[in-house]
Amino acid sequence: MKQITQSAALIAAASGIVFGVVTPLTASATDRPSPSPLKWAKCEGQGLDPRQECATVSVPMDYADPDGRKIGIAVSRIPSEKPSARRGALLLIPGGPGGTSLDNPSGKGQKLPQEVRDAYDLIGIAPRGNAPSAPVSCGLAHEDLALSRLRPWPAPDGSVTENMTTARRVADACTRNGGELMKHISTKNNARDLDRVRAALGEQRLSVWAVSYGTYVSSAYLEMFPHRTDRVVLDSNDNPDPVRAERAWLQAFEAGVEDNFPVFAAWASDPERGPDRVAGTPAEVRALFLRLAARLDREPIPWPGANPEELNGNVLRQTMLDTLYDPDHYPTLARLINAALKGTVPPASEAPPEQAMQNITAVGAATLCNDVAWPGDAAEYQKGVIESRAKYPLTAGMPRNAMLCAAWPWTPKEAPVRVTDRGPSNVLLVQNARDVATPLSGALKLREALGRRAVMVTVNSTGHGSYLRNGNACGDATASRFLATGIRPATDLSCE
């Protein structure tokens, strides 16, 4: 998810980004037809394309009880701009978990080339739990919505004790306030919902453009409903580890930061940066950052209006993590570093609406914790943090620490997705070489798992979100050609 505005950056960073044999129950429950045609109406919201319209698809809350309680999944569309060239529906699957693509037909969908917009209805979706699709909330305290707390940064001395306490408190709040739907938010249920949307749209097959965690949902769909897919573009790809699942996403930040920080350091040491220049060489930028974070661990600077209301070492580290999603945001980190070196802080950024933060945090928590069981033993996390801090000082042990899933009260209802090469060869992976959230090393695991089904385009670019975002002209043209014509490279391709 590329952060478009500061508020969007905060929302995107607060939600996680992550990644099977189908049981007979899965297939039969999802094969049930939609009870009635969709009723399209004008979408609510500001700044939307006047052509965009919205509807609601009814799906089971619990696919093990398909005739039980139903929930609504909000969808949107902008119809094909040339009906004579229409091929089908292109579903824009968001990142997260906790992200929504409901406005994307009016937004990033309009960046698609004309021949793609002619070929497809552009479809957005608010996944289960995301407003306005039967929204959930954990009702967290304001301080527990701080990004430096939602990511499990350990204490300055590396202790995980406070993280375990936070995990129990936040998990208790989700249990108390989240409602029954919290038990049924998962990647596999998101994939089942996609197939209900496909049926409601009247499509035999879906084409897909998925980003970040959306690539994991799409991988589940590819595995569970392989012959209901048409042309599939997976952009910024999750490691589909079938054992660690979302824990593999969190640990990926170790490699992701090491892949990306040198690019920031080169930028921040360039004499042309003027007042945003941080140090004279890239090596000096790295050393300065580590020293400053350690100093702020000992001596935080008050930061009125921020959450928390101080600039401490972990807030600096979290700002670094957010900034590395997009090179356009490098000035944010550089200016924070330069201000802190003087003992000051910039004005606090405008926070996103708390209701939205509560919603995406709850959806992210449910998905992360329902997909796979996390260890409950603090000692296991402490061991991982110690190892990680020694090898990857920039991330200070956070990627191997305990999230709220360490105290989650419910056990997963089914095994995580196991991606295989069974199904049609109709997948194109687009991946930046340097991506902080979904690094190339993890994307190669998905490429390996998909085998003959996929071709991968590795783009020599930096940032999260490659296609029509932080990639390059070669990668963009390859993905656009595939969506418009079905033509893929014959073999894996490097876009320099």
C-alpha distance (Angstrom), angle and dihedral (degrees) to the residues before:
residue distance angle dihedral
M1 . . .
K2 3.75 . .
Q3 3.76 111.7 .
I4 3.81 105.8 -123.7
T5 3.80 97.6 -179.1
Q6 3.78 133.2 12.8
S7 3.81 91.0 -102.1
A8 3.76 90.6 47.9
A9 3.79 88.5 49.2
L10 3.77 91.3 55.6
I11 3.79 92.9 46.8
A12 3.79 91.9 47.2
A13 3.78 92.9 48.5
A14 3.78 93.0 47.3
S15 3.76 92.2 57.2
G16 3.68 117.2 69.6
I17 3.69 126.0 -118.1
V18 3.84 118.8 -144.4
F19 3.79 146.1 127.1
G20 13.36 153.7 -133.4
V21 3.23 159.5 119.2
V22 3.78 112.8 -32.3
T23 3.77 115.3 -119.5
P24 3.80 118.0 -137.6
L25 3.80 88.0 -110.9
T26 3.81 90.9 59.5
A27 3.78 95.1 52.8
S28 3.78 97.9 42.6
A29 3.80 94.7 44.4
T30 3.77 93.3 50.7
D31 3.79 95.4 41.8
R32 3.79 90.7 66.1
P33 3.80 107.3 112.8
S34 3.77 123.6 -112.0
P35 3.81 106.7 -95.8
S36 3.81 96.0 -129.4
P37 3.81 141.8 2.6
L38 3.78 116.9 -83.5
K39 3.79 116.7 -93.1
W40 3.77 106.8 -140.6
A41 3.80 120.0 -156.4
K42 3.79 139.3 161.6
C43 3.81 112.8 -65.1
E44 3.78 121.6 -120.1
G45 3.79 117.7 -124.6
Q46 3.78 143.6 73.1
G47 3.79 128.6 -78.2
L48 3.80 96.6 13.8
D49 3.77 124.3 149.5
P50 3.83 106.0 -99.8
R51 3.81 88.5 -128.3
Q52 3.80 92.6 62.2
E53 3.81 114.9 104.3
C54 3.79 132.4 -179.2
A55 3.80 139.2 -145.1
T56 3.79 140.2 167.2
V57 3.80 127.6 -117.4
S58 3.80 117.3 -154.9
V59 3.83 114.5 -135.3
P60 3.81 134.7 167.8
M61 3.77 114.5 -92.2
D62 3.82 87.2 -145.3
Y63 3.80 115.4 30.8
A64 3.80 88.9 -160.4
D65 3.82 85.4 66.5
P66 3.82 102.2 37.9
D67 3.80 93.5 170.2
G68 3.80 93.1 50.5
R69 3.79 131.5 84.4
K70 3.81 116.0 -16.4
I71 3.79 129.8 -148.3
G72 3.80 129.5 -164.9
I73 3.80 124.6 -114.1
A74 3.81 111.8 -157.3
V75 3.81 115.1 -138.8
S76 3.79 133.6 178.2
R77 3.79 135.7 -164.6
I78 3.75 146.0 -173.0
P79 3.81 106.9 -158.9
S80 3.78 123.4 -125.8
E81 3.79 110.6 -73.7
K82 3.81 91.2 -138.4
P83 3.81 112.4 37.1
S84 3.80 92.5 -169.3
A85 3.83 88.9 61.0
R86 3.80 96.3 41.6
R87 3.81 115.0 133.6
G88 3.80 101.4 172.2
A89 3.80 142.4 -79.6
L90 3.81 126.2 -31.8
L91 3.80 110.3 -155.4
L92 3.82 114.3 -152.0
I93 3.81 103.4 -148.4
P94 3.82 114.2 -161.3
G95 3.77 132.3 -137.5
G96 3.75 126.1 -118.3
P97 2.92 126.2 59.8
G98 3.75 84.3 -109.6
G99 3.78 97.6 36.3
T100 3.78 126.3 120.0
S101 3.81 131.5 -156.5
L102 3.80 96.5 -166.4
D103 3.84 92.5 119.3
N104 3.81 94.8 37.3
P105 3.82 97.6 97.1
S106 3.81 85.4 64.1
G107 3.80 93.1 39.3
K108 3.76 126.4 34.8
G109 3.81 90.6 3.6
Q110 3.79 88.4 70.6
K111 3.82 89.5 60.6
L112 3.79 89.2 66.2
P113 3.82 113.4 104.9
Q114 3.78 117.6 -97.9
E115 3.80 95.1 -105.9
V116 3.82 90.1 57.7
R117 3.80 93.1 47.4
D118 3.79 88.0 49.4
A119 3.80 92.2 51.0
Y120 3.80 99.2 50.1
D121 3.74 147.5 38.3
L122 3.82 102.5 -125.1
I123 3.80 109.3 -129.1
G124 3.80 127.1 -163.7
I125 3.79 127.7 -171.2
A126 3.79 141.3 -164.5
P127 3.83 102.0 -148.0
R128 3.79 120.7 -134.9
G129 3.78 111.3 -64.7
N130 3.81 93.7 20.5
A131 3.78 116.5 111.9
P132 2.96 125.7 -73.5
S133 3.83 89.4 22.2
A134 3.83 101.0 79.0
P135 3.82 92.8 -57.4
V136 3.80 123.3 -140.3
S137 3.80 131.1 -156.3
C138 3.80 134.9 -175.8
G139 3.79 92.6 -153.3
L140 3.81 92.2 -130.2
A141 3.76 124.0 -173.1
H142 3.80 113.3 -100.4
E143 3.80 92.9 -109.5
D144 3.82 91.5 54.6
L145 3.81 89.5 60.6
A146 3.82 91.0 64.6
L147 3.79 109.7 119.3
S148 3.78 91.0 -134.0
R149 3.82 87.4 59.7
L150 3.80 97.9 40.7
R151 3.80 86.3 58.2
P152 3.83 107.5 59.6
W153 3.80 100.6 -119.0
P154 3.81 107.9 172.3
A155 3.79 124.4 -130.9
P156 3.82 117.5 -80.5
D157 3.81 89.9 -96.0
G158 3.81 91.6 50.2
S159 3.79 95.9 -104.5
V160 3.82 117.2 150.7
T161 3.81 95.3 -163.8
E162 3.80 94.6 102.8
N163 3.82 90.7 45.3
M164 3.80 90.6 56.3
T165 3.80 89.8 49.2
T166 3.81 90.1 50.6
A167 3.81 90.8 47.4
R168 3.81 91.5 54.8
R169 3.81 93.6 45.7
V170 3.81 94.6 48.1
A171 3.81 94.2 42.5
D172 3.81 89.5 50.4
A173 3.81 90.2 52.1
C174 3.81 91.6 50.3
T175 3.79 90.5 48.8
R176 3.78 92.3 48.8
N177 3.80 99.5 42.1
G178 3.80 107.7 21.6
G179 3.79 99.5 79.5
E180 3.79 130.3 -148.0
L181 3.81 93.9 -53.8
M182 3.82 90.7 67.5
K183 3.82 88.7 72.7
H184 3.81 91.8 56.5
I185 3.81 102.8 48.1
S186 3.81 108.3 107.1
T187 3.77 142.1 129.4
K188 3.80 93.9 -102.2
N189 3.80 91.8 49.8
N190 3.81 88.8 49.4
A191 3.81 87.7 54.8
R192 3.80 91.0 49.4
D193 3.81 89.1 50.7
L194 3.80 89.5 53.3
D195 3.77 89.9 56.9
R196 3.80 90.9 50.6
V197 3.81 87.5 52.0
R198 3.81 90.0 50.2
A199 3.79 90.9 52.7
A200 3.80 92.7 45.7
L201 3.80 89.7 52.5
G202 3.80 89.1 54.2
E203 3.81 92.6 -120.6
Q204 3.80 124.9 144.0
R205 3.80 90.0 -157.2
L206 3.80 137.2 15.0
S207 3.77 129.7 -138.0
V208 3.79 114.5 -149.3
W209 3.79 141.8 -156.0
A210 3.81 105.4 -173.9
V211 3.80 129.0 176.6
S212 3.82 131.3 -159.6
Y213 3.83 111.1 -39.2
G214 3.79 84.9 12.0
T215 3.81 87.1 70.2
Y216 3.80 88.6 61.2
V217 3.80 92.4 49.5
S218 3.79 88.4 47.7
S219 3.80 90.8 49.3
A220 3.80 87.9 55.0
Y221 3.81 90.1 49.3
L222 3.80 91.2 48.4
E223 3.79 89.2 53.1
M224 3.80 98.5 41.7
F225 3.82 98.9 38.5
P226 3.82 105.2 19.1
H227 3.79 97.5 159.0
R228 3.80 94.3 50.8
T229 3.80 92.2 68.7
D230 3.80 127.0 94.9
R231 3.82 117.0 174.2
V232 3.81 114.8 -5.0
V233 3.82 125.3 -167.3
L234 3.81 114.3 -173.2
D235 3.80 111.9 -167.0
S236 3.85 124.1 -167.7
N237 3.75 97.4 3.2
D238 3.78 131.7 -137.8
N239 3.76 125.1 -135.4
P240 3.84 102.9 -108.0
D241 3.81 94.8 -150.6
P242 3.82 102.3 169.5
V243 3.81 93.8 -153.9
R244 3.79 106.1 39.2
A245 3.84 96.1 26.9
E246 3.82 107.1 164.3
R247 3.81 92.7 12.3
A248 3.80 85.3 65.5
W249 3.81 88.3 54.9
L250 3.80 91.7 53.3
Q251 3.80 93.5 46.9
A252 3.81 89.8 48.8
F253 3.80 88.8 75.4
E254 3.81 88.1 75.9
A255 3.80 91.4 65.5
G256 3.80 93.7 31.5
V257 3.80 94.2 58.4
E258 3.80 93.0 44.1
D259 3.82 89.6 50.6
N260 3.81 92.9 50.0
F261 3.81 109.2 31.3
P262 3.83 93.1 73.2
V263 3.81 89.2 59.5
F264 3.79 90.7 52.1
A265 3.81 90.6 45.0
A266 3.81 91.5 53.1
W267 3.81 89.9 48.6
A268 3.82 93.2 46.7
S269 3.82 93.0 50.0
D270 3.80 95.6 49.1
P271 3.83 110.7 114.4
E272 3.81 88.5 -138.1
R273 3.82 89.7 68.6
G274 3.80 89.5 80.9
P275 3.83 110.8 -173.3
D276 3.81 90.2 3.0
R277 3.79 92.1 61.9
V278 3.79 109.5 116.0
A279 3.83 104.3 -173.5
G280 3.79 142.7 -14.8
T281 3.81 100.1 -98.9
P282 3.81 137.2 20.2
A283 3.80 90.5 -110.6
E284 3.80 90.1 53.9
V285 3.82 91.0 50.9
R286 3.80 91.0 55.5
A287 3.81 94.1 46.2
L288 3.80 91.6 46.5
F289 3.80 92.2 50.1
L290 3.80 92.3 52.0
R291 3.82 92.5 47.2
L292 3.80 92.3 47.8
A293 3.80 93.2 49.1
A294 3.81 90.1 51.0
R295 3.80 91.0 48.6
L296 3.79 91.8 49.9
D297 3.81 89.0 50.2
R298 3.83 86.5 61.5
E299 3.79 99.8 32.6
P300 3.82 115.0 26.2
I301 3.79 119.1 -166.5
P302 3.83 117.8 -130.1
W303 3.82 111.5 -109.8
P304 3.82 111.8 -172.3
G305 3.79 114.3 -151.7
A306 3.80 95.1 17.9
N307 3.81 126.0 107.9
P308 2.98 106.2 -97.5
E309 3.78 96.5 23.8
E310 3.78 93.3 -129.0
L311 3.77 138.3 65.0
N312 3.77 104.1 -124.9
G313 3.79 130.9 162.8
N314 3.78 94.7 -88.4
V315 3.80 93.2 48.7
L316 3.80 87.9 54.1
R317 3.81 90.8 48.4
Q318 3.82 91.5 48.4
T319 3.81 90.4 49.6
M320 3.79 87.9 52.4
L321 3.80 90.3 51.9
D322 3.82 92.9 49.3
T323 3.81 92.5 46.0
L324 3.79 94.5 53.2
Y325 3.81 91.0 62.9
D326 3.81 89.4 78.7
P327 3.83 130.8 17.2
D328 3.80 88.3 -143.2
H329 3.80 86.9 71.9
Y330 3.81 97.5 54.8
P331 3.84 91.8 105.1
T332 3.83 89.6 62.5
L333 3.80 92.2 62.0
A334 3.80 94.6 38.8
R335 3.80 92.4 52.9
L336 3.79 92.3 47.0
I337 3.81 90.8 51.3
N338 3.80 93.1 48.5
A339 3.79 92.5 46.9
A340 3.81 93.0 48.7
L341 3.79 91.4 49.7
K342 3.82 85.9 61.1
G343 3.80 92.2 46.1
T344 3.79 93.8 -107.8
V345 3.82 137.7 104.2
P346 3.81 133.3 -143.1
P347 3.80 119.0 -115.2
A348 3.79 111.2 -70.3
S349 3.79 113.0 -98.1
E350 3.76 119.2 -112.1
A351 3.78 108.4 -93.0
P352 3.79 120.4 -130.8
P353 3.81 116.8 -110.0
E354 3.78 108.5 -70.6
Q355 3.80 92.6 -133.8
A356 3.80 89.6 58.9
M357 3.80 91.5 47.3
Q358 3.80 90.7 50.3
N359 3.80 90.9 50.8
I360 3.79 99.5 48.3
T361 3.80 91.6 41.7
A362 3.80 91.2 54.4
V363 3.82 93.5 47.1
G364 3.79 91.0 47.4
A365 3.79 92.3 48.1
A366 3.79 93.8 49.3
T367 3.79 93.2 48.7
L368 3.79 95.4 45.5
C369 3.78 93.2 48.5
N370 3.82 101.3 37.0
D371 3.81 95.0 50.0
V372 3.80 96.3 62.2
A373 3.82 138.3 -1.4
W374 3.80 115.8 -103.9
P375 3.83 122.2 -152.7
G376 3.78 115.7 -95.2
D377 3.80 96.5 -156.5
A378 3.80 115.2 102.8
A379 3.80 90.2 -154.8
E380 3.79 92.1 66.3
Y381 3.78 91.8 53.7
Q382 3.79 92.3 44.0
K383 3.80 90.7 54.6
G384 3.81 91.3 49.8
V385 3.80 92.7 47.2
I386 3.79 92.5 52.3
E387 3.81 91.7 50.6
S388 3.79 93.3 45.1
R389 3.82 95.3 47.8
A390 3.79 90.3 53.8
K391 3.80 95.1 49.9
Y392 3.82 101.7 31.6
P393 3.82 109.0 31.5
L394 3.81 95.0 170.1
T395 3.82 91.7 66.8
A396 3.83 93.6 39.8
G397 3.82 95.5 -146.7
M398 3.82 96.5 -56.5
P399 3.82 96.4 124.4
R400 3.82 93.2 63.0
N401 3.78 98.1 39.5
A402 3.80 132.3 106.3
M403 3.79 121.2 -81.3
L404 3.79 121.4 -170.0
C405 3.82 88.1 -82.1
A406 3.80 87.3 79.8
A407 3.82 86.6 73.7
W408 3.82 99.7 31.0
P409 3.82 109.6 141.5
W410 3.83 98.2 -147.9
T411 3.78 128.2 68.6
P412 3.82 119.1 -136.3
K413 3.80 112.6 -87.8
E414 3.81 93.8 -143.0
A415 3.78 141.6 9.4
P416 3.81 119.1 -79.6
V417 3.78 121.3 -98.0
R418 3.79 115.1 -73.5
V419 3.81 108.3 -159.6
T420 3.81 117.3 -148.0
D421 3.81 138.7 170.4
R422 3.81 93.6 -107.9
G423 3.80 112.4 124.5
P424 3.80 139.7 39.3
S425 3.80 121.6 -29.1
N426 3.79 97.7 -115.7
V427 3.82 106.9 120.2
L428 3.81 129.1 110.7
L429 3.80 117.6 -170.3
V430 3.81 116.5 -157.4
Q431 3.79 114.6 -167.2
N432 3.79 135.8 171.2
A433 3.78 115.1 -133.9
R434 3.81 90.4 -130.8
D435 3.81 114.8 41.0
V436 3.79 120.3 150.5
A437 3.82 97.1 -156.8
T438 3.80 102.7 35.0
P439 3.80 104.8 23.4
L440 3.77 123.8 -161.7
S441 3.80 91.3 -109.0
G442 3.81 90.7 63.4
A443 3.80 93.9 41.5
L444 3.80 89.2 56.5
K445 3.81 87.9 58.6
L446 3.81 89.9 58.1
R447 3.79 90.6 46.3
E448 3.79 89.5 52.7
A449 3.81 92.9 47.7
L450 3.82 93.8 50.4
G451 3.80 91.1 49.0
R452 3.81 113.2 167.3
R453 3.80 91.7 8.5
A454 3.80 94.1 71.5
V455 3.78 147.6 50.4
M456 3.80 118.9 -161.0
V457 3.80 129.0 -144.7
T458 3.80 112.7 -160.7
V459 3.80 110.7 -159.3
N460 3.79 120.4 -154.7
S461 3.78 93.2 -133.5
T462 3.80 141.7 106.4
G463 3.79 130.8 -118.7
H464 3.78 141.9 47.0
G465 3.80 115.5 -68.5
S466 3.79 114.8 35.4
Y467 3.83 112.1 -172.2
L468 3.82 111.1 81.3
R469 3.79 89.0 -17.2
N470 3.82 125.6 61.0
G471 3.80 98.0 -8.1
N472 3.80 131.2 87.5
A473 3.79 139.0 -98.9
C474 3.80 93.9 -95.1
G475 3.80 94.2 53.9
D476 3.80 92.4 43.1
A477 3.80 92.9 50.3
T478 3.81 92.0 48.4
A479 3.81 93.2 52.3
S480 3.81 93.3 43.2
R481 3.79 92.3 50.4
F482 3.80 91.1 50.7
L483 3.81 93.2 50.9
A484 3.79 93.1 45.4
T485 3.80 100.2 40.9
G486 3.81 109.2 9.7
I487 3.82 90.7 -118.3
R488 3.82 113.5 140.7
P489 3.80 129.7 177.4
A490 3.79 110.7 -87.3
T491 3.80 90.7 -124.7
D492 3.78 138.1 10.0
L493 3.79 111.0 -58.7
S494 3.81 136.3 -150.7
C495 3.80 114.9 -147.4
E496 3.79 106.8 -157.1
